[in-house]
């Protein structure tokens, strides 16, 4: 198996016409406005708890919860290896370089949301931050990633144009990671805060949320400015 020059990361933890817009949106599970709303709520909830660019587990778990609860779309968080073409001959890999293969385990993986028909990555507007320590010459634009499973590349070798992707889901790894996430009270608190902040699907999104901790500290969470401006 051969690779084009790549980026590697180990994660620990002109206005369209109506016709064009309709054609593009038919490939998406969510409108971009909904995608961005979910992204901003999750990002705003977790950004003070560490690097949001390495927070794929919480983006996936909270995103799956919101889709199930508020959109009635059956969805689950899935972990494994993941690769996507950023531009011709520049591919990004979530996992570890295994010398011609992508390896992944609890110390190197990605996590995304998967439905019956789509893969959705609510962390995708932060790919630039996720790879900032390992790449210097490629700017990764803030774009939405939600792709039909039917459009997935057949292999890593087939990642030729921007947006081509290949996933390597691992059910056992997914189960272990989700169990580990939910056993930490901090994580369950974060998930509950994000769900509360999101509110209802039809409701107007609050730009800020005030939260208090058991030690009496009060904080205000605000929606960050990061938005997807286009799609992969």
Order of alpha helices (4+ residues) and beta strands (2+ residues): beta-alpha-alpha-alpha-beta-beta-beta-beta-beta-beta-alpha-beta-beta-alpha-alpha-beta-beta
